[in-house]
Amino acid sequence: MSLWSTVDEERVREAVHAFVDAFASDFVIGFLFEGKDLERIAVHEFELARAHLGGEGGYGGRPIGKLHGPLRINRGHFRRRLTILRHVLSEKGLPDAFIEAWIAHDQALEAVVTNGIDCLD
């Protein structure tokens, strides 16, 4: 039995939309999303989560490293996003095991997504 099968898919969709809204309006990392198609980001966030948590269907977005490399995301930005993700998923009442698996998957992407710098001077 996959973790995905333990949750209501619609609740996850709602959580993803709340997550995208939260990081896009965040005072620390929101600037990274100015002018971006937030609905498209939400679709790909949902697909990626579904794929790595055992749901049916793949991820239709661009390769993670290629997409994020030009954005000069530092580790502080990345970790801020993880904190927002954890908060939103918990707030939406998703199971702890589901949240921890999602966070662990995203944490493993840090080296691919970030420029390796802790923060900018």
Backbone as CSV, one residue per row, in Angstrom:
resi,resn,N_x,N_y,N_z,CA_x,CA_y,CA_z,C_x,C_y,C_z
1,MET,0.845,-1.177,0.000,0.000,0.000,0.000,0.897,1.249,0.000
2,SER,0.672,2.161,-0.911,1.479,3.377,-1.020,0.979,4.439,-0.054
3,LEU,1.858,5.371,0.261,1.450,6.502,1.092,0.334,7.297,0.419
4,TRP,0.407,7.381,-0.911,-0.605,8.140,-1.648,-2.002,7.591,-1.391
5,SER,-2.111,6.277,-1.276,-3.424,5.658,-1.075,-3.993,5.924,0.315
6,THR,-3.191,6.514,1.207,-3.662,6.792,2.570,-4.289,8.179,2.707
7,VAL,-4.282,8.953,1.614,-4.799,10.322,1.689,-5.877,10.561,0.639
8,ASP,-6.662,11.573,0.899,-7.673,12.007,-0.052,-6.989,12.920,-1.080
9,GLU,-7.051,12.547,-2.341,-6.363,13.299,-3.392,-6.813,14.758,-3.445
10,GLU,-8.076,14.988,-3.221,-8.573,16.375,-3.263,-7.971,17.200,-2.125
11,ARG,-7.775,16.593,-0.971,-7.149,17.298,0.146,-5.704,17.659,-0.208
12,VAL,-5.031,16.765,-0.916,-3.652,17.049,-1.335,-3.653,18.199,-2.345
13,ARG,-4.571,18.193,-3.279,-4.664,19.304,-4.235,-4.867,20.643,-3.509
14,GLU,-5.760,20.637,-2.549,-6.002,21.853,-1.761,-4.737,22.281,-1.025
15,ALA,-4.035,21.308,-0.461,-2.794,21.612,0.252,-1.746,22.179,-0.693
16,VAL,-1.645,21.625,-1.889,-0.671,22.123,-2.863,-0.997,23.560,-3.244
17,HIS,-2.249,23.858,-3.484,-2.614,25.236,-3.827,-2.318,26.195,-2.669
18,ALA,-2.608,25.761,-1.454,-2.300,26.598,-0.286,-0.788,26.777,-0.151
19,PHE,-0.029,25.735,-0.428,1.429,25.783,-0.375,1.980,26.771,-1.404
20,VAL,1.515,26.677,-2.632,1.974,27.590,-3.686,1.618,29.032,-3.323
21,ASP,0.414,29.250,-2.848,0.024,30.603,-2.423,0.931,31.102,-1.308
22,ALA,1.246,30.213,-0.361,2.070,30.605,0.789,3.491,30.943,0.377
23,PHE,4.125,30.108,-0.459,5.509,30.440,-0.811,5.584,31.597,-1.788
24,ALA,4.575,31.758,-2.627,4.593,32.870,-3.580,4.392,34.219,-2.888
25,SER,3.741,34.208,-1.744,3.512,35.457,-1.022,4.458,35.625,0.173
26,ASP,5.373,34.697,0.348,6.290,34.743,1.484,7.267,35.903,1.341
27,PHE,7.550,36.592,2.445,8.427,37.760,2.409,9.888,37.402,2.156
28,VAL,10.254,36.141,2.331,11.640,35.732,2.099,11.842,35.198,0.678
29,ILE,10.955,34.323,0.224,11.171,33.673,-1.079,10.151,34.045,-2.146
30,GLY,9.169,34.819,-1.806,8.119,35.172,-2.768,8.635,35.821,-4.033
31,PHE,9.725,36.581,-3.925,10.266,37.265,-5.104,10.666,36.287,-6.206
32,LEU,11.009,35.053,-5.837,11.408,34.055,-6.829,10.244,33.653,-7.742
33,PHE,9.036,33.959,-7.321,7.847,33.529,-8.058,7.088,34.675,-8.717
34,GLU,7.642,35.879,-8.633,6.998,37.021,-9.273,6.925,36.794,-10.780
35,GLY,5.735,36.985,-11.330,5.541,36.827,-12.765,5.450,35.385,-13.238
36,LYS,5.489,34.448,-12.321,5.411,33.026,-12.693,3.959,32.577,-12.724
37,ASP,3.700,31.544,-13.511,2.366,30.959,-13.609,2.156,30.032,-12.405
38,LEU,1.515,30.555,-11.385,1.355,29.804,-10.144,0.472,28.574,-10.310
39,GLU,-0.483,28.638,-11.202,-1.334,27.468,-11.450,-0.497,26.341,-12.060
40,ARG,0.359,26.687,-12.978,1.238,25.672,-13.582,2.178,25.080,-12.536
41,ILE,2.704,25.927,-11.674,3.573,25.447,-10.600,2.802,24.481,-9.707
42,ALA,1.565,24.820,-9.375,0.748,23.943,-8.525,0.510,22.593,-9.193
43,VAL,0.242,22.593,-10.479,0.035,21.336,-11.206,1.278,20.462,-11.102
44,HIS,2.441,21.046,-11.317,3.676,20.265,-11.284,4.070,19.849,-9.870
45,GLU,3.793,20.694,-8.881,4.032,20.299,-7.482,3.178,19.080,-7.137
46,PHE,1.918,19.109,-7.557,1.010,17.993,-7.294,1.500,16.730,-8.005
47,GLU,1.853,16.851,-9.278,2.316,15.692,-10.034,3.572,15.081,-9.416
48,LEU,4.493,15.917,-9.021,5.739,15.434,-8.433,5.458,14.707,-7.115
49,ALA,4.623,15.292,-6.285,4.273,14.639,-5.018,3.582,13.297,-5.269
50,ARG,2.623,13.300,-6.160,1.892,12.065,-6.467,2.841,10.986,-6.963
51,ALA,3.762,11.363,-7.830,4.700,10.389,-8.393,5.615,9.794,-7.329
52,HIS,6.157,10.616,-6.444,7.105,10.060,-5.480,6.454,9.490,-4.228
53,LEU,5.162,9.686,-4.070,4.469,9.113,-2.916,3.589,7.925,-3.301
54,GLY,3.761,7.441,-4.521,3.122,6.196,-4.917,1.801,6.291,-5.635
55,GLY,1.430,7.479,-6.088,0.188,7.621,-6.835,0.377,7.281,-8.308
56,GLU,-0.727,7.176,-8.991,-0.673,6.887,-10.422,-0.513,8.178,-11.207
57,GLY,0.283,8.113,-12.243,0.533,9.278,-13.070,1.935,9.797,-12.836
58,GLY,2.496,10.350,-13.869,3.868,10.826,-13.788,3.970,12.316,-13.564
59,TYR,5.198,12.756,-13.596,5.522,14.173,-13.457,5.727,14.728,-14.854
60,GLY,4.962,15.742,-15.235,5.029,16.297,-16.578,5.854,17.556,-16.704
61,GLY,6.522,17.935,-15.632,7.319,19.155,-15.660,8.692,18.945,-16.263
62,ARG,9.407,20.048,-16.385,10.779,19.991,-16.894,11.699,19.385,-15.841
63,PRO,12.893,18.932,-16.252,13.840,18.384,-15.276,14.136,19.416,-14.178
64,ILE,14.112,18.950,-12.946,14.228,19.820,-11.776,15.494,20.681,-11.819
65,GLY,16.628,20.098,-12.085,17.890,20.840,-12.097,17.939,21.912,-13.170
66,LYS,17.504,21.567,-14.354,17.497,22.528,-15.472,16.573,23.702,-15.186
67,LEU,15.456,23.408,-14.590,14.456,24.427,-14.303,14.934,25.401,-13.232
68,HIS,15.558,24.883,-12.186,15.911,25.719,-11.044,17.311,26.309,-11.096
69,GLY,18.203,25.713,-11.862,19.585,26.189,-11.930,19.736,27.672,-12.202
70,PRO,19.076,28.201,-13.205,19.228,29.628,-13.528,18.659,30.584,-12.472
71,LEU,17.890,30.074,-11.524,17.217,30.939,-10.558,18.103,31.356,-9.381
72,ARG,19.268,30.763,-9.262,20.211,31.102,-8.185,19.571,30.967,-6.807
73,ILE,18.925,29.839,-6.599,18.275,29.549,-5.323,19.356,29.094,-4.340
74,ASN,19.432,29.760,-3.192,20.410,29.325,-2.195,19.759,28.354,-1.210
75,ARG,20.582,27.765,-0.354,20.066,26.765,0.588,19.078,27.371,1.577
76,GLY,19.258,28.622,1.931,18.297,29.283,2.815,16.931,29.392,2.175
77,HIS,16.898,29.772,0.891,15.623,29.832,0.158,14.969,28.445,0.141
78,PHE,15.788,27.457,-0.185,15.293,26.091,-0.310,14.698,25.610,1.014
79,ARG,15.393,25.864,2.089,14.935,25.401,3.403,13.704,26.176,3.879
80,ARG,13.612,27.426,3.487,12.409,28.198,3.798,11.198,27.555,3.136
81,ARG,11.355,27.136,1.881,10.284,26.471,1.150,9.872,25.180,1.862
82,LEU,10.842,24.412,2.342,10.529,23.175,3.063,9.741,23.459,4.347
83,THR,10.114,24.516,5.032,9.403,24.892,6.259,7.959,25.254,5.947
84,ILE,7.763,25.998,4.872,6.402,26.360,4.455,5.626,25.108,4.077
85,LEU,6.263,24.205,3.347,5.612,22.957,2.944,5.159,22.175,4.179
86,ARG,6.060,21.989,5.120,5.716,21.236,6.335,4.529,21.883,7.070
87,HIS,4.582,23.180,7.190,3.522,23.906,7.897,2.167,23.724,7.200
88,VAL,2.145,23.906,5.897,0.876,23.816,5.156,0.316,22.399,5.193
89,LEU,1.170,21.401,4.974,0.686,20.018,4.981,0.131,19.640,6.351
90,SER,0.789,20.097,7.391,0.309,19.836,8.747,-1.000,20.567,9.005
91,GLU,-1.052,21.822,8.594,-2.263,22.635,8.767,-3.458,22.000,8.056
92,LYS,-3.207,21.353,6.927,-4.280,20.719,6.154,-4.637,19.333,6.681
93,GLY,-3.974,18.906,7.761,-4.344,17.654,8.413,-3.870,16.389,7.725
94,LEU,-2.843,16.481,6.907,-2.332,15.282,6.253,-1.545,14.446,7.259
95,PRO,-1.510,13.131,7.084,-0.848,12.252,8.055,0.659,12.533,8.172
96,ASP,1.169,12.362,9.385,2.584,12.632,9.636,3.507,11.836,8.721
97,ALA,3.222,10.555,8.511,4.082,9.726,7.651,4.106,10.266,6.225
98,PHE,2.987,10.729,5.755,2.872,11.315,4.420,3.714,12.589,4.338
99,ILE,3.577,13.440,5.355,4.335,14.699,5.400,5.829,14.413,5.429
100,GLU,6.245,13.510,6.288,7.680,13.214,6.426,8.263,12.642,5.144
101,ALA,7.514,11.795,4.453,8.000,11.236,3.186,8.126,12.321,2.127
102,TRP,7.170,13.225,2.073,7.207,14.326,1.106,8.404,15.229,1.390
103,ILE,8.584,15.589,2.653,9.705,16.450,3.043,11.030,15.762,2.718
104,ALA,11.148,14.488,3.045,12.395,13.747,2.784,12.718,13.729,1.292
105,HIS,11.707,13.516,0.472,11.928,13.523,-0.977,12.437,14.881,-1.428
106,ASP,11.774,15.936,-0.994,12.171,17.280,-1.415,13.545,17.655,-0.861
107,GLN,13.856,17.244,0.376,15.176,17.524,0.942,16.282,16.911,0.090
108,ALA,16.021,15.741,-0.449,17.010,15.054,-1.272,17.321,15.817,-2.559
109,LEU,16.484,16.775,-2.923,16.689,17.562,-4.142,17.520,18.826,-3.903
110,GLU,17.933,19.073,-2.674,18.613,20.329,-2.350,19.826,20.594,-3.244
111,ALA,20.663,19.609,-3.450,21.873,19.809,-4.254,21.550,20.078,-5.724
112,VAL,20.434,19.582,-6.186,20.027,19.770,-7.583,19.377,21.138,-7.787
113,VAL,18.655,21.605,-6.774,17.877,22.838,-6.889,18.686,24.078,-6.530
114,THR,19.599,23.954,-5.573,20.294,25.145,-5.070,21.660,25.347,-5.702
115,ASN,22.201,26.536,-5.463,23.543,26.851,-5.936,24.607,26.481,-4.910
116,GLY,24.197,25.857,-3.788,25.131,25.410,-2.770,25.548,26.465,-1.769
117,ILE,25.077,27.675,-1.939,25.425,28.770,-1.036,24.376,28.826,0.073
118,ASP,24.831,29.064,1.305,23.885,29.143,2.426,22.977,30.350,2.296
119,CYS,23.549,31.515,2.035,22.772,32.730,1.821,23.665,33.751,1.126
120,LEU,23.069,34.770,0.607,23.851,35.798,-0.081,24.378,36.816,0.905
121,ASP,25.524,37.400,0.602,26.084,38.456,1.448,25.234,39.701,1.371
